[in-house]
Amino acid sequence: MDLLLAFSRGVDWINEKFGRLADWCILLACTISAGNAMSRYGFNFSSNAWLEVQWYFFAAVVMLGSSYTLFRNEHVRVDLLYGWVSDRTRLYIDIFGFIVFLLPAMALLAWMTWPFFLDSFLRDEFSASPGGLMRWPVKLLMPLGFFMVLLQGLSELVKRLALLRGPVAGIAVVTEYQRPEQ
């Protein structure tokens, strides 16, 4: 279990860095959006590249921020039963959800989006818009994002399994039922 928990800490560390990168991408996208609007309406000058890079940053926010959202346990959950059951039962519900839903879906999506990126990269695809950007960097975000959610799902699974075995020091499982009272 120590090796699995070390893996989990490594994945958490990586996804925390991706979460911070997603935060910066929000700031950059908003700054570019404001700058583009100002140059368009103030100076009658604009470029499709500014719009596209803004979209690329928003894509990075979603695809790189998703794994961080799972790490922080801020993802959307249908909790019709979740709020009424014990902490131990919640761990079992999470384990079931990771194994049956999250991990297979993320593995399939990462696998299916890889050829989409690879084709764009090999063709050196560019946007058809005048002044448009290369497409493969933003298309790389899809398999990368899905793969990182897959890894974070494995990390969360390891942490839930470790918690079922008993109290373990250093496990960073952020859950509603483990947050201190505010």
For each residue, the residues with C-beta under 8 A, 3 or more apart:
1: 4 5 161 162 165 168
2: 5 6
3: 6 7
4: 1 7 8 158 161 162
5: 1 2 8 9 158 159 162 168 170 171
6: 2 3 9 10
7: 3 4 10 11 154 155 158
8: 4 5 11 12 154 155 156 158 159 171
9: 5 6 12 13 170 172
10: 6 7 13 14
11: 7 8 14 15 151 152 154 155
12: 8 9 15 16 71 152 155 172
13: 9 10 16 17
14: 10 11 17 18 148 151
15: 11 12 18 19 67 68 70 71 148 151 152 155
16: 12 13 19 20 68 71
17: 13 14 20 21
18: 14 15 21 22 64 65 67 68 148
19: 15 16 22 23 64 65 67 68 69 71 72
20: 16 17 23 24
21: 17 18 24 25 60 64
22: 18 19 25 26 60 61 64 65 68
23: 19 20 26 27 65
24: 20 21 27 28
25: 21 22 28 29 57 58 60 61 64
26: 22 23 29 30 57 61
27: 23 24 30 31
28: 24 25 31 32 57
29: 25 26 32 33 54 57 58 61
30: 26 27 33 34
31: 27 28 34 35
32: 28 29 35 36 50 53 54 57
33: 29 30 36 37 54
34: 30 31 37 38
35: 31 32 38 39 50
36: 32 33 39 40 46 47 50 51 54
37: 33 34 40 41
38: 34 35 41 42 43
39: 35 36 42 43 45 46 50
40: 36 37 43 44 45 46
41: 37 38 44
42: 38 39
43: 38 39 40
44: 40 41
45: 39 40
46: 36 39 40 50
47: 36 50 51 131
48: 51 52 127 129 130 131 132
49: 52 53 131 132 133
50: 32 35 36 39 46 47 53 54
51: 36 47 48 54 55
52: 48 49 55 56 127 129 132 133
53: 32 49 50 56 57 133
54: 29 32 33 36 50 51 57 58
55: 51 52 58 59 138
56: 52 53 59 60 133 137 138
57: 25 26 28 29 32 53 54 60 61
58: 25 29 54 55 61 62
59: 55 56 62 63 138 141
60: 21 22 25 56 57 63 64 138 141
61: 22 25 26 29 57 58 64 65
62: 58 59 65 66 145
63: 59 60 66 141 142 144 145 146
64: 18 19 21 22 25 60 61 67 68 141 144 145 148
65: 18 19 22 23 61 62 68 69
66: 62 63 69 70 145 148 149
67: 15 18 19 64 70 71 145 148 149 151 152
68: 15 16 18 19 22 64 65 71 72 152
69: 19 65 66 72 74 75
70: 15 66 67 73 75 149 152 153 156
71: 12 15 16 19 67 68 152 155 156 174
72: 19 68 69 174
73: 70 173 174 175 176
74: 69
75: 69 70
76:
77: 82
78:
79: 82 83
80:
81: 84 85 93
82: 77 79 85 90 93
83: 79
84: 81
85: 81 82 89 90 93
86: 89 90
87: 90 91 177 178
88: 91 92 164
89: 85 86 92 93
90: 82 85 86 87 93 94 175 177
91: 87 88 94 95 160 163 164
92: 88 89 95 96 164
93: 81 82 85 89 90 96 97
94: 90 91 97 98 156 157 160
95: 91 92 98 99 157 160 161 164
96: 92 93 99 100
97: 93 94 100 101 102
98: 94 95 101 102 103 153 154 156 157 160
99: 95 96 102 103 157
100: 96 97 104
101: 97 98 104 105
102: 97 98 99 105 106 149 150 153
103: 98 99 106 107 150 153 154 157
104: 100 101 107 108
105: 101 102 108 109
106: 102 103 109 110 146 147 149 150 153
107: 103 104 110 111 150
108: 104 105 111 112
109: 105 106 112 113 142 146
110: 106 107 113 114 143 146 147 150
111: 107 108 114 143
112: 108 109 115 116
113: 109 110 116 117 139 142 143 146
114: 110 111 117 118 143
115: 112 118 119
116: 112 113 119 120 139 142 143
117: 113 114 120 121 136 139 140 142 143
118: 114 115 121 122
119: 115 116 122 123 125
120: 116 117 123 125 135 136 139
121: 117 118 124 125 136 139 140
122: 118 119
123: 119 120
124: 121 134 136
125: 119 120 121 134 135 136 139
126: 132 133 134 135
127: 48 52 132 133 134 135
128: 132
129: 48 52 132
130: 48
131: 47 48 49
132: 48 49 52 126 127 128 129
133: 49 52 53 56 126 127 137
134: 124 125 126 127 137
135: 120 125 126 127 138 139
136: 117 120 121 124 125 139 140
137: 56 133 134 140 141
138: 55 56 59 60 135 141
139: 113 116 117 120 121 125 135 136 142
140: 117 121 136 137 143 144
141: 59 60 63 64 137 138 144 145
142: 63 109 113 116 117 139 145 146
143: 110 111 113 114 116 117 140 146 147
144: 63 64 140 141 147 148
145: 62 63 64 66 67 141 142 148 149
146: 63 106 109 110 113 142 143 149 150
147: 106 110 143 144 150 151
148: 14 15 18 64 66 67 144 145 151 152
149: 66 67 70 102 106 145 146 152 153
150: 102 103 106 107 110 146 147 153 154
151: 11 14 15 67 147 148 154 155
152: 11 12 15 67 68 70 71 148 149 155 156
153: 70 98 102 103 106 149 150 156 157
154: 7 8 11 98 103 150 151 157 158
155: 7 8 11 12 15 71 151 152 158 159
156: 8 70 71 94 98 152 153 159 160 173
157: 94 95 98 99 103 153 154 160 161
158: 4 5 7 8 154 155 161 162
159: 5 8 155 156 162 163 171 172 173
160: 91 94 95 98 156 157 163 164 173
161: 1 4 95 157 158 164 165
162: 1 4 5 158 159 165 168 171
163: 91 159 160 166 167 168 171 173
164: 88 91 92 95 160 161
165: 1 161 162 168
166: 163
167: 163
168: 1 5 162 163 165 171
169:
170: 5 9
171: 5 8 159 162 163 168
172: 9 12 159
173: 73 156 159 160 163 178
174: 71 72 73 178 179
175: 73 90 178 179
176: 73 179
177: 87 90
178: 87 173 174 175
179: 174 175 176 182
180:
181:
182: 179
